[in-house]
Amino acid sequence: MEAVLVSTLEEVIANVKQFNQDIEDELEIVQQLTQFKHWYYIPSLDAFEPSKYIGYKEMNTARYNRGKGKTGIDTEKVLKQWFVKLPKESVQSQELMEKLYKCRLIFRRI
């Protein structure tokens, strides 16, 4: 089955929740965290998620399949309609990068 890009913010939010559930359930996705390059932050959920996971409809660890047939280039294009890219040197960006680093350390301990 070919991966289809999300078309609504609600689909993104559903994927965010699924990603966090997959992490909590200690599924295979935990070992793949270092492979993700583009992360998005959802303030209302206080959560970080990788673009290649949240950018495709009805995603879960099994469908993600180690990223086969998926590209961050496509997801970046669709996700930019709901997210703002922060300048790397901004204070907010630096704070979020530190927070992401700490989250990834916690994920590795799972």
matplotlib code that plots the C-alpha trace (Angstrom):
import matplotlib.pyplot as plt

x = [0.0, 1.4, 1.8, -0.6, 0.2, -2.0, -4.5, -5.8, -4.3, -6.6, -4.8, -1.5, -2.7, -3.9, -0.5, 1.1, -0.9, -0.2, 3.6, 3.5, 1.5, 4.0, 6.8, 5.0, 4.3, 8.1, 7.5, 10.3, 10.0, 12.0, 15.2, 14.6, 14.6, 18.1, 17.1, 14.6, 16.0, 13.0, 11.1, 7.9, 6.7, 3.0, 2.7, -0.9, 0.4, 3.9, 5.2, 7.8, 7.2, 9.2, 7.9, 8.2, 5.9, 3.3, 3.2, 1.4, -2.2, -3.0, 0.6, 1.7, 5.0, 4.0, 2.9, 6.0, 8.1, 11.4, 10.6, 10.5, 8.8, 8.6, 10.4, 10.8, 10.8, 7.2, 6.1, 7.9, 5.9, 2.5, 3.3, 4.5, 0.9, 0.4, 3.8, 6.3, 10.0, 12.0, 15.3, 18.0, 19.5, 16.3, 15.9, 12.7, 14.4, 17.4, 15.0, 13.0, 16.2, 17.3, 13.9, 14.0, 17.5, 16.2, 13.2, 15.3, 17.5, 14.4, 13.2, 16.5, 16.1, 12.8]
y = [0.0, 3.4, 6.0, 8.9, 12.4, 13.9, 16.5, 17.9, 19.0, 16.4, 13.6, 15.1, 15.2, 11.6, 10.5, 12.5, 10.5, 7.2, 8.0, 8.6, 5.5, 3.4, 4.9, 4.1, 0.5, 0.2, -0.7, -0.9, 2.8, 3.5, 2.1, 4.3, 7.6, 8.5, 8.2, 11.1, 14.4, 16.7, 17.1, 19.1, 20.4, 20.5, 23.0, 21.9, 18.4, 19.4, 16.7, 16.3, 14.1, 13.3, 14.6, 11.2, 9.7, 12.4, 13.5, 10.3, 9.3, 6.8, 6.1, 3.6, 1.7, -1.2, 1.1, 3.2, 0.1, 1.8, 4.6, 2.5, 4.4, 7.6, 10.8, 13.8, 16.1, 15.3, 15.6, 18.9, 20.4, 19.4, 20.0, 23.6, 24.7, 24.1, 24.7, 27.6, 27.0, 28.9, 30.4, 28.2, 31.1, 32.2, 31.7, 29.7, 27.3, 26.8, 26.0, 23.5, 21.8, 21.3, 20.0, 17.6, 16.4, 15.6, 13.8, 11.6, 10.7, 9.5, 7.6, 5.7, 4.5, 2.8]
z = [0.0, -1.0, 1.7, 1.3, 2.7, 5.4, 4.3, 7.6, 10.9, 12.6, 10.8, 12.0, 15.6, 15.3, 14.1, 17.0, 19.5, 17.7, 17.7, 21.4, 22.0, 20.0, 22.0, 25.3, 24.0, 23.3, 19.7, 17.1, 16.4, 19.5, 17.9, 14.9, 16.7, 15.6, 11.9, 12.1, 11.0, 10.9, 14.1, 14.8, 18.1, 19.0, 21.9, 22.9, 23.4, 24.5, 22.1, 19.4, 16.4, 13.2, 9.9, 8.1, 10.8, 11.2, 7.5, 6.2, 6.8, 9.5, 10.5, 13.0, 13.5, 11.3, 8.4, 8.9, 8.0, 8.8, 6.4, 3.2, 0.4, 2.5, 2.2, 4.5, 1.4, 0.7, 4.3, 4.8, 2.0, 3.4, 7.1, 6.5, 6.2, 9.9, 11.3, 11.4, 11.0, 13.6, 12.8, 14.4, 16.3, 17.9, 21.7, 21.2, 18.7, 21.0, 23.9, 21.8, 20.6, 24.2, 25.1, 22.1, 23.1, 26.6, 25.2, 22.9, 25.9, 27.8, 24.7, 24.5, 28.1, 27.3]

ax = plt.figure().add_subplot(projection="3d")
ax.plot(x, y, z, "-o")
ax.set_aspect("equal")
plt.show()
